[in-house]
Amino acid sequence: MAKAQKKPAARKAAARSAAPARPGAVRAASRKKADDAAVTRVTHETEVRGTETRVERVVERSPKPSMPDVDRSAGRGRYVYCIIRASQPLKFGAIGMDEQWSEVYTINFKDMAAVVSDIPLAPLDSTRENVLAHERVNETVMRDHTVIPMSFGTIFKTREDIVELLRSAYDAFADVLSKMQDKLEFGLKVLWDRDEIVRAIEQEDEDIHRLKTEISSQKGSTYFARMQYGRLIDGALQQRSERYVAEFLQRLRDVSVASRVNRAIGDKMIMNAAFLVQRDQEPAFDRRIKEIASAFDKLTFKYTGPWPPYNFVNIRLKLERAGQH
């Protein structure tokens, strides 16, 4: 997958942000003290953008007597990468987060499963290596499964905790997996050379061209002319940026299920969007991106994916002891 830079766009595999609170991922409070072994309340809220699904549920149970736990005494927890549908235990190979316990496998409940690997119960740094390992597992699993991605750094203490998560949030997970079935996420960032666009605007807009000429030829103070020029340039840049974004969204609408426009970063970026695409529509989406990039050769297109649907699934989980409300 290669980056399109003033050429027809192509996909580029890229590491995503290492921020623990990644938009669209599952967030979990999972590092507890030793006396919090039993998960006693699970609060979760599910939102699927575009389909307007919202689920809120609180599940409570009485705390169970503390039982000996071999993994706990050894200081091991379970790192959770994603949730999938699977009726039987699965193994994905030695691709996990920790070199000592790198085997990735599932913990199952009914036809639902968490994809996990063992990991030391210790703070996990969001290094590039760790973030890429997290992504590697999700990308491997999503080749054959629809996934609900967990955010980076989600660790549970025991197998029982994960089974309780799957049991209590079963309906919400099932609903999201159904809606995300065979759908992939692609990212599209569009950038421009601001100075080049300003020069084009100066030639095309009569008022701006006149002010530019006046400023360059005037011998006295040009303060007010420069202020007016700056306002006109800012307005023209904003209008042109919005026009580009609207056109790109319109041209990608029939080859995607949904889109989400995120905040653009810096002066060069004019579009930062995510698209949810049906798996069998991936070639059509790919062709359309290339067509757009060819037609707008003064812009730079950065096209990434496929990813799990981070921007289109938002599930927040809160794990607590009994008695904490």
MORA-V778040 format. One record per pair of residues at least 24 apart in sequence whose C-alpha atoms are under 7 Angstrom apart, sorted by the first residue. I is the first residue (numbers start at 0). GAP is how many residues later the second one is. D is the distance in Angstrom with one decimal. If there is no record, write none. Layout:
BEGIN
[[I,GAP,D] [I,GAP,D]]
END
This chain:
BEGIN
[[2,299,5.7] [2,300,6.5] [3,296,6.9] [3,297,5.5] [3,298,5.9] [4,295,4.8] [4,296,5.8] [5,287,6.9] [5,291,4.9] [5,292,6.2] [5,293,5.9] [5,294,5.0] [6,286,6.2] [6,287,6.0] [6,290,6.5] [7,282,4.3] [7,283,6.7] [7,285,5.0] [7,286,5.1] [8,280,5.9] [8,281,4.6] [8,284,5.8] [8,292,6.2] [8,294,6.6] [9,280,6.9] [9,293,6.2] [10,292,4.9] [10,293,4.8] [10,294,6.2] [11,291,6.2] [11,292,4.8] [11,293,6.7] [12,291,5.8] [12,292,6.1] [13,290,6.7] [14,117,6.2] [17,108,5.7] [17,113,5.9] [17,134,7.0] [19,131,6.1] [19,132,5.3] [19,133,6.5] [20,130,6.7] [21,129,6.2] [22,287,6.5] [22,288,6.1] [23,286,4.1] [23,287,4.3] [23,288,5.9] [23,289,5.0] [23,290,4.5] [24,124,5.6] [24,125,5.3] [24,126,5.0] [24,285,5.2] [24,288,6.6] [24,289,5.8] [24,290,6.7] [25,123,6.3] [25,124,4.4] [25,125,5.3] [25,288,6.3] [25,289,4.9] [25,290,5.7] [26,123,6.6] [26,124,5.7] [26,288,6.7] [26,289,5.1] [26,290,5.8] [27,126,6.0] [27,288,6.7] [27,289,4.9] [27,290,5.9] [28,289,5.7] [28,290,6.0] [29,124,6.3] [29,125,5.4] [29,126,5.3] [29,289,6.9] [30,124,6.6] [30,125,6.8] [35,285,6.3] [36,120,6.8] [37,25,6.4] [37,26,6.7] [37,123,6.6] [38,122,5.7] [38,280,6.4] [38,281,6.3] [38,282,6.0] [39,280,6.0] [39,281,4.9] [39,282,5.0] [40,278,5.8] [40,279,5.2] [40,280,6.3] [40,281,6.4] [41,123,7.0] [41,126,6.9] [41,275,6.8] [41,276,5.8] [41,277,5.0] [41,278,6.8] [42,274,5.7] [42,275,5.2] [42,276,6.8] [43,271,6.7] [43,272,5.5] [43,273,4.6] [43,274,6.6] [44,270,5.6] [44,271,5.6] [45,126,6.5] [45,268,6.0] [45,269,4.6] [45,270,7.0] [46,266,6.2] [46,267,5.3] [46,268,6.5] [47,128,6.9] [47,264,5.9] [47,265,5.1] [47,266,6.6] [48,263,5.4] [48,264,6.8] [49,208,6.5] [54,117,6.5] [58,109,6.2] [61,260,6.4] [62,259,6.2] [74,45,5.8] [74,46,5.4] [75,42,6.4] [75,43,5.5] [75,44,4.5] [75,45,5.2] [76,41,5.7] [76,42,5.4] [76,43,5.9] [76,44,5.3] [76,78,6.5] [76,79,5.7] [76,80,4.5] [76,81,6.1] [77,38,6.0] [77,39,5.6] [77,40,4.7] [77,41,5.8] [77,77,5.5] [77,78,5.2] [77,79,6.2] [77,80,6.7] [78,37,5.3] [78,38,5.4] [78,39,6.1] [78,40,6.2] [78,75,5.9] [78,76,4.4] [78,77,6.4] [79,34,6.5] [79,35,5.8] [79,36,4.5] [79,37,7.0] [79,70,6.7] [79,74,5.8] [79,75,6.1] [80,34,5.6] [80,35,5.9] [80,53,6.6] [80,57,6.5] [80,68,6.3] [80,69,5.3] [81,32,5.9] [81,33,5.5] [81,56,6.9] [81,65,6.0] [81,66,5.3] [81,67,4.3] [81,68,4.9] [82,30,5.8] [82,31,4.6] [82,32,6.2] [82,64,5.6] [82,65,5.0] [82,66,6.6] [83,28,6.0] [83,29,5.4] [83,30,6.4] [83,61,6.6] [83,62,6.1] [83,63,5.1] [83,64,6.6] [84,26,5.6] [84,27,4.6] [84,28,5.9] [85,25,5.0] [85,26,5.3] [85,27,5.7] [86,24,4.1] [86,25,6.5] [94,42,6.5] [95,37,6.5] [95,41,6.7] [96,33,6.3] [96,36,5.5] [96,37,6.6] [107,55,7.0] [108,54,6.2] [108,57,6.3] [108,58,6.7] [111,54,6.9] [123,29,6.4] [138,168,7.0] [145,31,6.6] [145,34,6.8] [145,35,5.6] [145,36,6.0] [146,161,6.4] [147,29,6.9] [148,159,6.4] [148,161,6.7] [181,96,6.0] [181,97,5.3] [182,93,6.4] [182,94,5.4] [182,95,4.4] [182,96,5.3] [183,92,5.7] [183,93,5.2] [183,94,6.3] [183,95,6.2] [183,122,5.9] [183,123,6.0] [183,124,5.9] [183,125,6.0] [184,89,6.6] [184,90,5.5] [184,91,4.7] [184,92,6.1] [184,120,6.5] [184,121,5.5] [184,122,4.9] [184,123,5.8] [184,124,5.0] [185,88,5.7] [185,89,5.2] [185,90,6.6] [185,118,5.7] [185,119,4.6] [185,120,5.3] [185,121,6.2] [186,86,5.9] [186,87,4.5] [186,88,6.4] [186,116,5.7] [186,117,5.0] [186,118,6.3] [187,84,6.0] [187,85,5.3] [187,86,6.2] [187,113,7.0] [187,114,5.7] [187,115,4.7] [187,116,6.5] [188,82,5.3] [188,83,4.6] [188,84,6.4] [188,112,5.9] [188,113,5.0] [188,114,6.5] [189,79,5.8] [189,80,5.8] [189,81,5.0] [189,82,6.7] [189,109,6.8] [189,110,5.6] [189,111,4.7] [189,112,6.3] [190,77,5.1] [190,78,4.2] [190,79,5.6] [190,108,5.8] [190,109,5.0] [190,110,6.6] [191,76,5.3] [191,77,6.5] [191,107,4.9] [191,108,6.1] [192,75,6.2] [193,74,6.2] [207,24,6.8] [240,29,5.9] [244,26,6.3] [251,36,6.9] [254,26,6.4] [254,29,6.4] [254,30,5.4] [273,37,6.8] [275,33,7.0]]
END
